[in-house]
Amino acid sequence: MNIIITGASKGFGKSLARKFASNGHNVYICSRSAAQLYKTLEELVTEFSEVTIKAMPCDISDKESVKEFADWIAAQKIDVDVLINNAGYFIPGSVYNEPEGVLEEMLAVNLLGAYNLTRKLLPAMMARKSGHIFNMCSIASLQAYANGGAYSISKFAMLGFSKNLREEMKPHNIKVTAVMPGAAYTDSWSGSDVDPKRIMESEDVANMIFAASQLSPTAVVEDIILRPQLGDL
Ligand SMILES: NC(=O)c1ccc[n+]([C@@H]2O[C@H](COP(=O)([O-])OP(=O)(O)OC[C@H]3O[C@@H](n4cnc5c(N)ncnc54)[C@H](OP(=O)(O)O)[C@@H]3O)[C@@H](O)[C@H]2O)c1
């Protein structure tokens, strides 16, 4: 299979790239920082030499950059079997006092990037009547919490996008899965004082997504909800 993963230079995206590549699948990844992306690419290519792994820098929040990434994928002449809309980040804050523009920024990266890339890649998947799209939502898509602010709003919207797409894609034989992880230790937590053992491992999320991609054509996992064993922080 050919797997497209956004935001794969670190964190969940990198764990997903490793999981799919180690199971014999070809992986195409992006992130903003070219330096970190190519470092990760080199690691992956060295470890998994038997599959195709390629990377192209892309800022998913920039429509022109998304177009260039989609054109690059088209130029690979591959069928997209799995698209994982993973790129995103968290700016803590509250609606009443977060800086002007934070909601626009959160929506651009956590929602519009996935929306725009999906719209670029869907026509070919629909013509083939096959494929699987995973949308990285969050526990913050299900439940509001203190300091969630614009991030939580963007993740509720991402779940709304995913639910709509699921309904629309039923007759086109394209699976859609919303992924709602609680806290998992990735680079986004590395600056914090959270004990890595208190929250999930990045690989837990990658393992569940991979498992959901392996079902028969007649079944889809609509929602994946994962939490730390001790519950949310
Ligand atoms: N870790 C958690 O506890 C947790 C829980 C629930 C949901 N999530 C969600 O899971 C996803 C991944 O989070 P993570 O914890 O793995 O984060 P991470 O370790 O910080 O990795 C984020 C990845 O996304 C890339 N990225 C960020 N903004 C981007 C953009 N505009 N365009 C393209 N790539 C971009 C980053 O590279 P560059 O910075 O170089 O672009 C990096 O490769 C996010 O959507 C996040 O909201 C995480």
PDBQT file of the ligand as one rigid body, heavy atoms in Angstrom, charges set to zero:
ROOT
HETATM    1  N1  LIG A 301       0.602  14.157  21.488  1.00  0.00    +0.000 N 
HETATM    2  C1  LIG A 301      -0.604  14.258  22.009  1.00  0.00    +0.000 C 
HETATM    3  O1  LIG A 301      -0.776  14.138  23.231  1.00  0.00    +0.000 OA
HETATM    4  C2  LIG A 301      -1.788  14.487  21.109  1.00  0.00    +0.000 A 
HETATM    5  C3  LIG A 301      -3.064  14.197  21.600  1.00  0.00    +0.000 A 
HETATM    6  C4  LIG A 301      -4.170  14.388  20.782  1.00  0.00    +0.000 A 
HETATM    7  C5  LIG A 301      -4.002  14.811  19.469  1.00  0.00    +0.000 A 
HETATM    8  N2  LIG A 301      -2.753  15.112  19.024  1.00  0.00    +0.000 N 
HETATM    9  C6  LIG A 301      -2.641  15.540  17.613  1.00  0.00    +0.000 C 
HETATM   10  O2  LIG A 301      -1.778  14.665  16.918  1.00  0.00    +0.000 OA
HETATM   11  C7  LIG A 301      -1.116  15.341  15.849  1.00  0.00    +0.000 C 
HETATM   12  C8  LIG A 301       0.393  15.159  15.972  1.00  0.00    +0.000 C 
HETATM   13  O3  LIG A 301       0.809  15.649  17.248  1.00  0.00    +0.000 OA
HETATM   14  P1  LIG A 301       2.223  15.248  17.869  1.00  0.00    +0.000 P 
HETATM   15  O4  LIG A 301       2.028  15.215  19.333  1.00  0.00    +0.000 OA
HETATM   16  O5  LIG A 301       2.795  14.077  17.151  1.00  0.00    +0.000 OA
HETATM   17  O6  LIG A 301       3.049  16.581  17.532  1.00  0.00    +0.000 OA
HETATM   18  P2  LIG A 301       4.625  16.809  17.273  1.00  0.00    +0.000 P 
HETATM   19  O7  LIG A 301       5.438  15.776  17.936  1.00  0.00    +0.000 OA
HETATM   20  O8  LIG A 301       4.853  18.235  17.597  1.00  0.00    +0.000 OA
HETATM   21  O9  LIG A 301       4.730  16.601  15.681  1.00  0.00    +0.000 OA
HETATM   22  C9  LIG A 301       3.952  17.398  14.836  1.00  0.00    +0.000 C 
HETATM   23  C10 LIG A 301       4.364  17.146  13.402  1.00  0.00    +0.000 C 
HETATM   24  O10 LIG A 301       3.532  17.954  12.542  1.00  0.00    +0.000 OA
HETATM   25  C11 LIG A 301       4.361  18.823  11.766  1.00  0.00    +0.000 C 
HETATM   26  N3  LIG A 301       3.617  20.065  11.511  1.00  0.00    +0.000 N 
HETATM   27  C12 LIG A 301       3.216  21.008  12.401  1.00  0.00    +0.000 A 
HETATM   28  N4  LIG A 301       2.601  22.008  11.764  1.00  0.00    +0.000 NA
HETATM   29  C13 LIG A 301       2.620  21.684  10.439  1.00  0.00    +0.000 A 
HETATM   30  C14 LIG A 301       2.163  22.330   9.273  1.00  0.00    +0.000 A 
HETATM   31  N5  LIG A 301       1.576  23.541   9.310  1.00  0.00    +0.000 N 
HETATM   32  N6  LIG A 301       2.342  21.721   8.075  1.00  0.00    +0.000 NA
HETATM   33  C15 LIG A 301       2.958  20.522   8.007  1.00  0.00    +0.000 A 
HETATM   34  N7  LIG A 301       3.419  19.872   9.074  1.00  0.00    +0.000 NA
HETATM   35  C16 LIG A 301       3.252  20.451  10.279  1.00  0.00    +0.000 A 
HETATM   36  C17 LIG A 301       5.631  19.012  12.599  1.00  0.00    +0.000 C 
HETATM   37  O11 LIG A 301       6.746  19.398  11.836  1.00  0.00    +0.000 OA
HETATM   38  P3  LIG A 301       7.071  20.965  11.547  1.00  0.00    +0.000 P 
HETATM   39  O12 LIG A 301       6.897  21.699  12.851  1.00  0.00    +0.000 OA
HETATM   40  O13 LIG A 301       8.443  21.004  10.992  1.00  0.00    +0.000 OA
HETATM   41  O14 LIG A 301       6.063  21.372  10.534  1.00  0.00    +0.000 OA
HETATM   42  C18 LIG A 301       5.787  17.581  13.119  1.00  0.00    +0.000 C 
HETATM   43  O15 LIG A 301       6.336  16.750  12.110  1.00  0.00    +0.000 OA
HETATM   44  C19 LIG A 301      -1.573  16.815  15.962  1.00  0.00    +0.000 C 
HETATM   45  O16 LIG A 301      -2.650  17.019  15.085  1.00  0.00    +0.000 OA
HETATM   46  C20 LIG A 301      -2.039  16.926  17.416  1.00  0.00    +0.000 C 
HETATM   47  O17 LIG A 301      -2.984  17.936  17.606  1.00  0.00    +0.000 OA
HETATM   48  C21 LIG A 301      -1.652  14.948  19.796  1.00  0.00    +0.000 A 
ENDROOT
TORSDOF 0
